[in-house]
């Protein structure tokens, strides 16, 4: 099992959503999040990394809106429960 995993979270207008899927590769997680952010009623998606079995290792990786990765200099948090 990989030591670092990447979760994808989707936010909808009527629901803050949940983690939808976990990937072993950042590239796969980013591509899924980019694609998922284009779906009807999805406001945004985010990718977060974690080290398996290690508390305090969660890190925001990327945030997508309508297929476009958003810049890191935004005021909104990537993961709504942070």
C-alpha positions as CSV (number, residue, x, y, z in Angstrom):
1,X,0.0,0.0,0.0
2,X,1.2,3.5,-0.8
3,X,2.3,5.7,2.1
4,X,0.6,8.8,0.7
5,X,-2.9,8.8,-0.7
6,X,-5.1,11.5,-2.3
7,X,-8.8,12.1,-1.7
8,X,-11.2,13.9,-3.9
9,X,-14.1,15.9,-2.3
10,X,-17.0,17.4,-4.2
11,X,-19.1,20.4,-3.1
12,X,-22.7,20.9,-4.3
13,X,-25.1,23.8,-3.7
14,X,-27.3,21.8,-1.3
15,X,-24.6,19.7,0.3
16,X,-21.0,20.2,1.4
17,X,-20.4,16.7,0.2
18,X,-18.0,14.0,1.3
19,X,-14.8,12.3,0.1
20,X,-15.9,10.5,-3.0
21,X,-12.8,8.5,-3.8
22,X,-9.2,7.9,-2.8
23,X,-6.3,7.5,-5.2
24,X,-2.7,6.3,-4.8
25,X,-1.5,8.8,-7.3
26,X,-1.7,12.6,-7.3
27,X,-2.1,12.7,-11.1
28,X,-5.1,10.4,-11.0
29,X,-6.7,12.4,-8.2
30,X,-6.2,15.7,-10.0
31,X,-7.6,14.4,-13.3
32,X,-10.7,12.9,-11.5
33,X,-11.2,16.2,-9.6
34,X,-10.9,18.3,-12.7
35,X,-13.4,16.1,-14.6
36,X,-15.8,15.9,-11.7
37,X,-15.8,19.7,-11.3
38,X,-17.5,19.8,-14.7
39,X,-20.5,17.7,-13.6
40,X,-23.9,19.2,-13.3
41,X,-24.6,20.7,-9.8
42,X,-21.0,20.3,-8.6
43,X,-19.7,23.7,-7.5
44,X,-16.1,22.7,-6.9
45,X,-13.8,19.7,-6.1
46,X,-10.7,19.5,-4.0
47,X,-7.8,17.1,-3.7
48,X,-6.2,16.5,-0.3
49,X,-3.2,14.3,0.5
50,X,-2.7,12.2,3.6
51,X,0.0,9.9,4.9
52,X,-1.6,6.6,5.8
53,X,-1.6,6.1,9.6
54,X,-0.1,9.5,10.4
55,X,-2.1,12.1,12.2
56,X,-1.6,15.7,11.1
57,X,-0.4,15.0,7.6
58,X,-3.5,16.2,5.7
59,X,-2.5,18.8,3.1
60,X,-4.6,20.7,0.5
61,X,-3.2,19.9,-3.0
62,X,-5.6,21.4,-5.5
63,X,-9.1,23.0,-6.0
64,X,-11.1,23.0,-9.2
65,X,-14.1,25.0,-10.4
66,X,-15.6,24.2,-13.8
67,X,-12.6,22.2,-14.9
68,X,-10.1,24.9,-14.1
69,X,-7.5,24.6,-11.3
70,X,-7.8,27.6,-9.0
71,X,-4.8,29.6,-7.9
72,X,-3.2,28.9,-4.5
73,X,-3.7,32.6,-3.5
74,X,-7.4,32.3,-2.8
75,X,-9.2,33.0,0.5
76,X,-11.5,29.9,0.4
77,X,-10.2,26.8,2.1
78,X,-9.7,23.8,-0.2
79,X,-11.3,21.3,2.2
80,X,-14.5,22.6,3.8
81,X,-14.0,21.0,7.2
82,X,-10.5,22.5,7.9
